[in-house]
């Protein structure tokens, strides 16, 4: 979206426009202006309930750490008034299609998170390292078989993290395309290449997820395994089995967020390396910098663009009077370009340190799967960089048009690889 078109929209309309989020230059210009001129910005677009756009890193962390004063329920993401009313009609009055960790506040959030948190911590994830290495080689082999050209986003970056999370949830390979389609329909609901169509599109997608995972829950209750699917299916809260709705919601949030954001960072990281060849050369010469490089990839891409919080009491933030009941949009991508926190924030630096990015959120809602995501990307890039001799763009990249979760949907590349020994 040309910058002059963004200006014509006006700030309030631009903040909620998916096309702005699919254009890095337009997005950066908009939020740089907000950080400078109106860092806590009252936004009233008309067809969306008004809210405060919080654009500075320190303010985002300030709100996130006060999880009793600023809560997740009842408003979590940017949604039109019409869509909110549609959900209430479909659910009989509830504003929720799902009830998962991202919707919950304490004490429920603490209780439900504790069910799976040990599974996603580094000591337990170590058992996956060998499998991740095998999968990484498989997908780099797939690249090699494509004879020097592929769409890295749709051919590699989407499928590799998807295989990992579906393996964890017990989904067979033959069903992965279906899972990917449903995920894209939820996160890309406003993108013309991904949306299902129809008024109740997201609701229909959620119901498809529910029908699918109901069968896995039934199987894991009869035949529990050493996977997170079994943990959820057989979980108990206060001595009682977890409800079917909450178990299914748990599956959906892991199945979607568990791979989509990792895919976006995997693809966006490669694009950043291609656009910054000196950084790519540095990483090839210093593989020990890969852990820092992955943190910079997450800062650079910031796949989750926002979450909302609701104030439970009056509060003052940068001179603005936040009222009890007001909504606040945590603009994570803006926080990750904050000039007060990051030196040269619009430069991609693989050895950036410190790097206190908020790509995984902050506070009690810090992303449950962050350690798994980093492990996956590390395994893939270790394999890829050891075999990649040259890589360049073979066409124009394109981003998903979405205000909530967004990343590359096309990344055509041309490359040369070192052939594996037979």
C-alpha positions in Angstrom: 0.0 0.0 0.0 1.6 3.3 -1.1 2.3 5.7 1.8 0.0 8.3 0.2 -2.9 5.9 0.4 -2.2 5.2 4.0 -2.2 8.9 4.7 -5.6 9.2 2.9 -7.1 6.6 5.2 -6.4 8.6 8.3 -4.6 7.2 11.3 -7.6 5.5 12.9 -8.6 3.6 9.7 -5.0 2.7 8.9 -4.5 1.1 12.3 -7.2 -1.4 11.6 -6.5 -1.9 7.8 -5.1 -5.4 6.9 -3.4 -4.0 3.8 -1.2 -1.8 6.0 0.1 -4.8 7.9 1.0 -6.5 4.6 3.2 -3.5 3.6 6.3 -3.1 5.8 7.0 0.5 4.7 3.4 1.6 5.3 3.3 -0.2 8.6 6.6 1.2 9.9 5.7 4.8 8.8 2.3 4.7 10.5 3.6 3.3 13.8 6.7 5.5 13.8 4.4 8.5 13.6 2.3 7.1 16.4 5.3 6.5 18.7 6.5 10.0 18.1 3.2 12.0 18.2 0.6 9.9 19.9 2.1 6.8 21.6 -1.2 6.1 23.5 -3.7 6.9 20.8 -7.4 6.9 21.2 -8.7 5.1 18.1 -12.3 5.3 16.9 -12.7 3.9 13.4 -16.5 3.7 13.5 -17.3 0.1 12.6 -14.9 -1.2 15.3 -15.4 -0.4 19.0 -13.0 2.3 20.1 -9.7 1.5 21.9 -6.3 2.8 22.9 -3.5 1.9 20.5 -0.4 1.4 22.7 2.7 1.6 20.6 5.7 2.0 22.8 7.7 -0.9 24.2 7.8 0.3 27.8 4.0 0.9 27.9 3.3 -2.5 26.4 5.4 -4.2 29.1 3.9 -2.0 31.8 0.4 -3.1 30.9 1.3 -6.8 30.4 3.0 -7.0 33.8 -0.2 -5.7 35.5 -2.4 -8.7 34.6 -4.9 -8.0 37.4 -5.4 -4.4 36.3 -5.5 -5.2 32.5 -7.2 -8.4 31.7 -7.7 -10.5 28.5 -11.5 -11.0 28.8 -13.7 -9.9 27.2 -11.9 -8.4 24.2 -8.8 -10.2 22.8 -8.3 -9.2 19.1 -9.4 -6.6 16.6 -12.9 -7.4 15.5 -15.6 -5.4 13.9 -18.8 -4.6 15.8 -20.7 -6.6 13.1 -18.5 -9.7 13.7 -18.8 -9.4 17.4 -22.6 -9.4 17.1 -22.5 -12.3 14.7 -20.5 -14.4 17.2 -22.9 -13.6 20.0 -25.8 -14.7 17.8 -24.0 -18.0 16.8 -23.1 -18.8 20.4 -26.3 -17.7 22.1 -24.8 -14.7 23.8 -21.2 -15.5 24.4 -18.5 -13.4 22.7 -16.2 -16.4 22.5 -15.9 -19.1 19.8 -13.0 -20.6 21.8 -12.0 -20.5 25.5 -8.2 -21.1 25.6 -5.2 -19.8 27.4 -5.1 -16.6 25.4 -8.7 -15.8 26.5 -8.2 -16.6 30.1 -7.3 -14.5 33.1 -6.2 -15.7 36.5 -6.9 -17.9 38.3 -8.1 -20.0 35.3 -5.1 -19.0 33.2 -2.6 -20.1 35.8 -4.4 -23.4 36.3 -4.9 -24.3 32.6 -1.4 -23.2 31.7 0.1 -25.5 34.3 -1.4 -28.5 32.5 1.0 -28.3 29.6 3.7 -25.9 30.7 6.1 -28.6 31.9 5.7 -30.3 28.5 6.9 -27.2 26.7 9.9 -26.4 28.9 13.4 -27.0 27.6 14.2 -30.0 29.8 11.3 -31.9 28.3 11.7 -30.6 24.8 15.2 -32.1 24.6 13.6 -35.4 23.7 12.5 -33.8 20.4 15.9 -32.6 19.3 16.8 -35.7 17.3 13.3 -35.7 15.6 13.7 -32.0 14.7 17.1 -32.7 13.2 15.6 -35.5 11.0 12.7 -33.3 9.9 15.1 -30.4 9.2 17.2 -32.6 6.9 14.0 -33.9 5.2 12.9 -30.4 4.3 16.3 -29.2 3.2 16.5 -32.3 1.1 13.1 -31.3 -0.4 14.6 -27.9 -1.3 17.5 -29.6 -3.0 15.2 -31.8 -5.0 13.5 -28.6 -6.4 16.6 -27.9 -8.5 17.3 -24.4 -7.4 14.0 -22.6 -7.2 11.0 -22.7 -4.8 8.6 -20.6 -2.9 10.4 -20.9 0.5 7.2 -19.7 2.3 4.6 -22.1 0.8 7.0 -25.0 0.0 9.2 -25.2 3.1 8.5 -22.7 5.9 4.8 -23.5 6.2 5.1 -27.3 6.2 8.1 -27.9 8.5 6.7 -26.3 11.7 3.3 -27.8 10.8 4.7 -31.3 10.8 6.3 -30.7 14.2 3.1 -29.4 16.0 0.9 -32.1 14.3 3.3 -34.7 15.4 3.0 -33.4 19.0 -0.9 -33.4 18.6 -1.0 -36.8 17.0 -2.3 -35.6 13.6 -1.2 -37.9 10.7 0.7 -36.5 7.8 -2.2 -37.1 5.4 -4.3 -34.6 7.4 -1.8 -31.8 7.5 -3.1 -30.0 4.4 -6.5 -29.8 6.1 -5.0 -28.4 9.3 -3.1 -25.8 7.3 -6.2 -24.8 5.4 -8.1 -24.3 8.7 -5.3 -22.3 10.3 -5.0 -20.0 7.3 -8.8 -19.4 7.3 -8.6 -18.2 10.9 -5.5 -16.1 10.8 -6.0 -14.9 7.2 -9.7 -14.4 7.4 -9.4 -11.0 5.7 -6.9 -12.1 3.1 -8.4 -12.7 -0.3 -6.1 -15.7 -0.9 -7.0 -17.4 2.3 -10.5 -16.5 3.5 -13.2 -19.2 3.4 -16.0 -16.7 2.4 -19.4 -16.3 3.9 -20.6 -14.5 6.9 -19.9 -17.2 9.5 -16.5 -18.2 8.1 -14.4 -18.2 11.3 -17.2 -20.0 13.2 -17.4 -22.7 10.5 -13.6 -23.1 10.6 -13.6 -23.5 14.4 -16.4 -26.1 14.1 -14.3 -28.0 11.6 -11.4 -28.0 14.1 -13.7 -29.2 16.9 -15.0 -32.1 14.9 -11.5 -33.2 13.9 -10.0 -33.0 17.4 -13.0 -34.6 19.1 -11.8 -37.9 17.5 -8.3 -37.4 18.7 -9.5 -36.7 22.3 -11.5 -39.9 22.2 -8.5 -41.8 21.0 -6.1 -40.4 23.6 -8.5 -41.1 26.4 -8.6 -44.8 25.3 -4.9 -45.0 24.3 -2.8 -42.3 26.0 0.6 -41.6 24.7 3.7 -39.5 25.6 2.4 -36.4 23.8 0.7 -33.2 24.6 -2.5 -34.4 23.0 -2.8 -37.0 25.7 -2.0 -34.5 28.4 -4.9 -32.3 27.3 -7.4 -35.1 26.7 -6.9 -36.6 30.2 -6.4 -33.3 32.1 -8.3 -32.6 35.3 -9.1 -29.3 36.9 -9.9 -29.4 40.6 -10.4 -33.2 40.5 -12.8 -33.0 37.5 -12.1 -33.8 33.9 -11.5 -30.7 31.7 -14.7 -29.8 29.8 -15.0 -30.8 26.1 -15.2 -27.2 25.0 -12.0 -26.2 26.8 -10.1 -29.3 25.7 -11.0 -28.7 22.1 -10.1 -25.0 22.5 -6.7 -26.0 23.9 -6.1 -28.2 20.8 -7.1 -25.4 18.4 -4.8 -22.8 19.9 -1.8 -25.1 20.0 -2.6 -26.4 16.4 -2.8 -22.9 15.0 -0.5 -20.6 17.0 1.9 -23.6 17.4 3.0 -23.5 13.8 1.8 -20.4 12.0 4.0 -17.9 13.9 7.0 -20.2 13.6 6.4 -20.5 9.9 6.2 -16.7 9.5 9.5 -16.2 11.4 11.3 -18.9 9.4 10.4 -17.3 6.1 10.7 -13.7 7.3 14.2 -14.5 8.7 15.4 -15.8 5.4 14.1 -12.7 3.6 15.9 -10.5 6.1 19.1 -12.4 5.5 18.8 -12.1 1.7 18.1 -8.3 2.1 21.1 -8.0 4.3 23.8 -10.1 2.7 26.5 -8.9 5.1 24.5 -10.4 7.9 24.0 -13.6 6.1 27.8 -13.8 5.4 28.4 -13.1 9.1 26.1 -15.9 10.2 27.7 -18.3 7.8 31.1 -17.4 9.2 29.9 -17.5 12.8 27.3 -20.3 13.2 27.6 -19.7 17.0 25.5 -16.5 16.4 22.5 -18.5 15.3 20.7 -18.2 18.7 21.0 -14.4 18.7 20.0 -14.4 15.0 16.8 -16.2 15.8 15.9 -13.7 18.5 16.4 -11.0 15.9 14.3 -12.8 13.4 11.4 -12.9 15.9 11.9 -9.2 16.7 12.1 -8.4 13.0 9.0 -10.3 11.9 6.8 -10.1 15.1 4.2 -12.5 13.7 1.6 -11.7 16.4 0.9 -8.0 15.7 -1.4 -7.3 18.7 -3.5 -8.5 21.5 -6.1 -6.5 23.5 -6.4 -5.9 27.2 -9.3 -4.4 29.1 -8.7 -2.0 32.0 -10.4 -3.1 35.3 -9.9 0.4 36.9 -9.0 3.9 35.9 -5.3 4.4 35.0 -3.1 7.1 33.6 -0.6 6.3 30.9 1.6 8.9 29.3 -0.9 11.6 30.4 -3.9 9.8 28.9 -6.8 8.9 31.2 -7.6 5.3 30.7 -11.1 4.5 32.1 -12.2 1.2 33.6 -13.7 -0.9 30.8 -11.5 0.8 28.1 -9.8 -1.5 25.6 -6.1 -1.3 24.9 -4.4 -2.7 21.8 -0.9 -3.9 22.5 1.0 -3.1 19.2 3.9 -5.6 19.5 5.4 -4.9 16.1 5.6 -1.2 17.0 7.1 -2.0 20.3 9.8 -4.0 18.5 10.8 -0.9 16.5 10.9 1.4 19.5 13.8 3.9 19.1 14.0 4.3 22.9 14.8 0.6 23.4 16.5 -0.7 20.2 19.6 1.0 18.7 19.0 1.4 15.0 15.7 -0.4 15.2 15.1 -0.6 11.4 18.4 -2.5 10.9 18.4 -6.3 10.9 21.4 -7.3 13.1 22.0 -11.0 13.7 24.2 -10.3 16.8 21.9 -7.7 18.4 22.3 -7.7 22.1 20.5 -7.0 24.3 17.3 -7.8 22.4 14.3 -7.4 24.8 11.7 -7.9 22.1 8.1 -8.5 22.8 7.4 -10.9 19.9 6.3 -13.5 22.5 4.4 -11.0 24.6 5.4 -10.3 28.2 4.4 -11.2 31.7 2.1 -14.1 32.7 0.9 -14.5 29.1 4.4 -15.0 27.6 4.1 -17.5 24.8 3.9 -21.0 26.0 5.6 -22.4 22.9 8.5 -20.0 22.6 11.2 -22.6 23.4 9.8 -25.1 20.9 9.6 -22.4 18.2 13.3 -21.4 18.7 14.4 -25.1 18.7 12.6 -25.7 15.4 14.1 -22.7 13.7 17.5 -23.5 15.0 17.4 -27.1 13.7 16.2 -25.9 10.2 18.7 -23.1 9.9 21.6 -25.3 11.1 20.9 -27.7 8.3 20.1 -25.1 5.7 23.1 -22.9 6.3 25.5 -25.9 6.2 24.3 -26.7 2.6 23.3 -23.4 1.1 25.9 -21.9 -1.2 23.9 -19.0 -2.6 20.3 -17.6 -2.3 18.5 -14.7 -3.9 15.0 -13.5 -4.5 13.3 -14.9 -7.7 10.3 -12.6 -7.5 8.4 -10.3 -5.2 7.5 -11.5 -1.7 4.0 -11.0 -0.4 2.5 -10.8 3.0 -0.8 -12.0 4.5 -3.3 -9.2 4.8 -4.1 -9.5 8.5 -4.1 -7.3 11.5 -3.7 -10.1 14.1 -1.2 -12.7 13.0 0.6 -12.0 9.8 3.7 -13.1 7.8 4.9 -13.9 4.4 2.6 -15.9 2.1 5.0 -15.9 -0.9 8.8 -15.9 -0.9 10.1 -17.0 -4.3 13.8 -17.8 -4.2 16.6 -19.0 -6.4 19.4 -20.9 -4.8 22.4 -23.2 -5.1 23.1 -26.0 -2.7 25.9 -28.3 -1.8 24.8 -31.7 -2.9 24.6 -34.3 -0.1 27.0 -37.2 -0.4 25.2 -40.3 -1.5 
